[in-house]
Amino acid sequence: MASTGRSVSGSQPKRDKDPQKRKVYKLEGQFLMFNRGGTKLGDLRDCIRLACAMYDVPYPGVRSHKGGEWSYSDGVSISFNKAQMNYAVALHEAAHHIVDWLWDEEEGIEGHGREFQGVYQWLLVLCGIAPVAALQAAWEAQGLKWKPIPPRETPDP
């Protein structure tokens, strides 16, 4: 059942069962673009605003933080480690935000599961980060599984 919105306490969603997490981080670690900071926070906000509009979900608060904590989405906001301020990381976190809004926690959606991967791939393609054929080849090489979730498509009730 699709969610009409979330009541989130402000802590990160539980992602205990997440078998693809290490694979996606390994994949992202191979691309220079995913491992550079320097994009202005305002530009990242615009990128996330576009991603959320494509999927018709609310725009989260977007900020940056200092320290060793990774960038994250908690359901109501996205926060960037200053060293990770780039478009690829913005779209990764936007994909988490979108999936968190489109599916209820009870549905057992994995943090980096098929739905996340499907939204994430669409965002990377539509925002000009990489062509679909290259992404799918890279995903297959890592053994990642995805379910294509094009913009404005929500799960069946």
C-alpha positions in Angstrom: 0.0 0.0 0.0 1.3 3.4 -1.0 2.0 5.9 1.8 0.4 9.3 1.8 3.2 10.6 3.9 5.3 9.8 6.9 5.3 10.6 10.5 9.0 10.3 11.3 10.6 10.9 14.6 13.7 12.5 13.1 15.9 9.4 13.4 17.1 7.5 10.4 14.8 4.7 9.2 15.7 1.2 10.3 17.5 -0.6 7.6 18.5 -3.8 9.4 17.9 -6.1 6.4 19.9 -4.5 3.7 21.9 -7.1 1.7 22.7 -4.8 -1.2 24.2 -1.9 0.9 27.8 -3.0 0.7 27.5 -3.7 -3.1 26.1 -0.3 -3.9 28.7 1.5 -1.7 31.4 -0.6 -3.5 30.0 0.4 -6.9 29.9 4.1 -5.9 33.4 3.9 -4.6 34.7 3.1 -8.1 33.4 6.4 -9.6 35.4 9.6 -8.9 32.2 11.7 -9.2 30.8 9.9 -6.1 33.9 10.7 -4.0 34.3 14.4 -4.4 32.8 17.3 -2.5 32.6 20.9 -3.5 29.1 21.3 -5.0 27.3 24.2 -3.4 24.5 23.4 -1.0 22.0 25.5 -3.0 22.8 23.5 -6.2 22.2 20.3 -4.3 18.9 21.6 -3.0 17.8 22.3 -6.6 18.8 18.8 -7.6 16.9 17.2 -4.8 13.9 19.5 -5.4 13.8 18.3 -9.0 14.1 14.7 -8.0 11.2 15.0 -5.5 9.0 16.8 -8.0 9.6 14.0 -10.5 8.2 11.5 -8.0 5.6 13.8 -6.5 6.9 13.5 -2.9 7.5 16.4 -0.4 10.7 18.2 -0.6 12.9 17.6 2.5 14.9 20.0 4.5 18.5 20.0 3.1 21.6 20.9 5.1 25.2 20.0 5.7 27.1 18.8 8.7 30.7 18.5 9.9 32.4 15.5 11.1 32.8 11.9 10.1 29.1 11.0 9.8 28.1 9.9 6.3 25.4 11.8 4.3 22.0 10.6 5.1 18.2 10.9 4.6 16.0 10.5 7.7 12.5 10.8 6.1 12.1 14.5 6.7 15.6 15.9 5.8 18.8 15.2 4.0 22.1 16.1 5.5 25.4 16.1 3.7 28.9 15.4 5.0 30.8 18.3 3.5 33.2 16.0 1.8 30.3 14.3 0.0 28.6 17.3 -1.4 28.1 16.3 -5.0 25.2 15.5 -7.3 25.6 11.7 -7.2 25.4 11.6 -3.4 22.4 14.0 -3.6 20.6 11.7 -5.9 21.4 8.7 -3.7 19.9 10.4 -0.7 17.0 11.7 -2.7 16.3 8.1 -3.8 16.2 7.1 -0.1 13.8 10.0 0.7 11.5 9.1 -2.3 11.4 5.4 -1.4 10.7 6.2 2.2 7.7 8.3 1.2 6.3 5.9 -1.5 6.4 2.8 0.7 5.3 2.1 4.3 7.9 0.7 6.7 5.7 -2.3 7.2 6.1 -3.3 3.6 9.7 -4.5 4.3 11.4 -2.4 1.7 15.2 -2.8 2.0 17.3 0.4 2.4 19.3 -0.3 -0.7 16.9 -2.8 -2.2 15.3 -3.2 -5.6 13.0 -0.3 -5.3 15.7 2.1 -4.1 18.0 0.9 -6.9 15.2 1.5 -9.5 14.5 5.0 -8.3 18.2 5.8 -8.0 19.0 4.6 -11.5 16.1 6.8 -13.0 17.4 9.8 -11.1 21.0 9.3 -12.3 19.8 8.9 -15.9 17.3 11.8 -15.9 19.8 14.2 -14.2 22.5 13.4 -16.7 24.9 11.6 -14.5 25.2 8.5 -16.6 23.3 6.7 -19.5 21.0 3.8 -18.6 23.1 1.2 -20.4 26.2 2.1 -18.5 24.4 2.1 -15.1 22.7 -1.2 -15.8 26.0 -2.8 -16.8 27.7 -1.5 -13.7 24.8 -2.7 -11.5 24.9 -6.2 -13.1 28.7 -6.4 -12.6 28.2 -5.8 -8.9 25.3 -8.3 -8.7 22.8 -5.6 -7.7 19.1 -6.1 -8.4 16.7 -3.4 -9.2 13.1 -2.8 -10.1 12.6 0.1 -12.5 10.5 2.8 -10.8 10.0 5.6 -13.3 8.9 9.0 -12.1 5.4 9.5 -10.8 4.8 5.7 -10.6 3.7 4.5 -7.2 3.3 1.0 -5.9 0.0 -0.8 -6.4 -2.3 -0.5 -3.5 
